[in-house]
């Protein structure tokens, strides 16, 4: 698994958080299966996956609300998996905010300071500063019931930041907001992360959210990490079929590596024909693979261009989507979906075209 | 409009029921507490003539003639005695005045000149006293319910010590109700929290345990406590067999027994409001408090307790309001020093047929309940406005 092997090379210094061989099961149901994951100080890591993939359980183990069945959790090299939540020094932003309804905004935010015995004057200054930071200065005396969803979100964020925790955990904090507000909050949180140098663990099922905000993304599936990497790595070089499918839209075809020629390999496809792909290391002839081609990497033209990977096909359907055109090709090009600039020529249905892909844009996933 | 009418027809039976069995008896009781028609009925002619007099000028001859006629027709000596007592309490001197007047009337056959019987009959002060007790309404019962009365000058003064114990019993009622309320809160709050924190069948069992007594007859429950609390009852036997006590604890016919039994009977009224408030509290507030650095006890004091306060408040009020009206339990389990105001009301109503006093004490109880209810309404709306 990439995460397990790479952390020593990626992190020559001690990580802020280290999950070491952590497993969690409820009865016979295994939720987390032997997870090892390192998160550096100042890093923004998203735990991305469908519901039930174990990502929230990881967060609950980190926050101290669940105990791992086996394995270790370390914070700055200290084991914390036996510590109760209130001694872990982690700011948690809950999905439905969990603001205290009987306290004002300012009292909510001052709560963690009060619990740490910080003096009234100092606490007031900290509350004022963090309120300004989330642009909620004018709301300090309101009750949570008088706030909108986005405002509650900002207060919850301020409350999790005000005591300067070593890690901020966020459990799908933006899921309840409408699209416009969500995108604004994504940028605001990313900005706060950069400005304050926060270490953030962010749980989400929304892949575009993860791509927007994260330094690294851990893609979860059925309690296992499928892949850990930067948004670029996850998107351009998915390690498994699940990751390729889950992150963005992609065209997948199965085949067998026929032969290698320097930097290139030819993959004979199961449905006939072949594709030239940029050969990754460790690719051997005879190996069964999956070729993933992103829709926006396919070019359409009338004439066959020079070079490999040209497929004759007919247009089955063209859908206008505002900022782009979504073109569906017939069997000649394996039913590929092509994403085109909206200024490109609009092909009529049934038109004959030539689809071409650069071998460098054909990503090979070993099966 | 038509649907409107249909709706009105549907609530008709309810409105009728409420009017007939709630509003009307309530109004009757409240009237009883202040009504006083004995003197007016005993002296009908005087009542008829009284409104014509302006209460300042010397009394007119018609009024005097009416009084003479009424006194002549009054053959009930006890009633006469009552009237004289009442008049004397308002204006001293009536005892001799009325005695002399009655003698004069019984000796003469025809009209009697009151001025010649006694010079005082020319003084409007005495006539004002008569007109005063003729009035159909009085605050006598209400004052007596608080151990107060009016002296001759009309000022409110306490009645002599030892003559009545209404105030003591009223205070005792509030005290017992308060003790029971505190006991219910101390037991009920943790219990409600336990019920709200567990799930599934355990919650069902715990809820049933608290609801079952509510579905059992009050008399049966009180009788059960009677058996449990006696000297050779289950509790004393158990304590003795484990060697905790040598002699049986006195639990029956005293305050301890009353408080124990009433707490048990009223506990559901405390647990249910708190429980309903607790289950509405979002589940993640306590984890949130923990993540913000609050150890369990502080999280409880800062978050769960303030949020359950409203349930505690309504539970306490329900228990207290029900407790001050309790009758059966103190009557069966308490001693003479534990009787509450309801027992006194029952005594006046069924024992001595003094409906005025029974009604006045009832009105007092009602007023106390209303005040509490208003305080509760004010407290709870204030909290929602700020929430």
Boltz contact constraints between the chains, C-beta under 6 A:
constraints:
  - contact:
      token1: [A, 63]
      token2: [B, 291]
      max_distance: 6.0
  - contact:
      token1: [A, 65]
      token2: [B, 287]
      max_distance: 6.0
  - contact:
      token1: [A, 85]
      token2: [B, 290]
      max_distance: 6.0
  - contact:
      token1: [A, 85]
      token2: [B, 291]
      max_distance: 6.0
  - contact:
      token1: [A, 86]
      token2: [B, 290]
      max_distance: 6.0
  - contact:
      token1: [A, 86]
      token2: [B, 293]
      max_distance: 6.0
  - contact:
      token1: [A, 86]
      token2: [B, 294]
      max_distance: 6.0
  - contact:
      token1: [A, 86]
      token2: [B, 295]
      max_distance: 6.0
  - contact:
      token1: [A, 92]
      token2: [B, 291]
      max_distance: 6.0
  - contact:
      token1: [A, 94]
      token2: [B, 284]
      max_distance: 6.0
  - contact:
      token1: [A, 94]
      token2: [B, 288]
      max_distance: 6.0
  - contact:
      token1: [A, 98]
      token2: [B, 284]
      max_distance: 6.0
  - contact:
      token1: [A, 98]
      token2: [B, 285]
      max_distance: 6.0
  - contact:
      token1: [A, 98]
      token2: [B, 288]
      max_distance: 6.0
  - contact:
      token1: [A, 100]
      token2: [B, 303]
      max_distance: 6.0
  - contact:
      token1: [A, 102]
      token2: [B, 306]
      max_distance: 6.0
  - contact:
      token1: [A, 102]
      token2: [B, 307]
      max_distance: 6.0
  - contact:
      token1: [A, 111]
      token2: [B, 292]
      max_distance: 6.0
  - contact:
      token1: [A, 112]
      token2: [B, 292]
      max_distance: 6.0
  - contact:
      token1: [A, 112]
      token2: [B, 293]
      max_distance: 6.0
  - contact:
      token1: [A, 115]
      token2: [B, 293]
      max_distance: 6.0
  - contact:
      token1: [A, 115]
      token2: [B, 294]
      max_distance: 6.0
  - contact:
      token1: [A, 116]
      token2: [B, 293]
      max_distance: 6.0
  - contact:
      token1: [A, 143]
      token2: [B, 387]
      max_distance: 6.0
  - contact:
      token1: [A, 145]
      token2: [B, 387]
      max_distance: 6.0
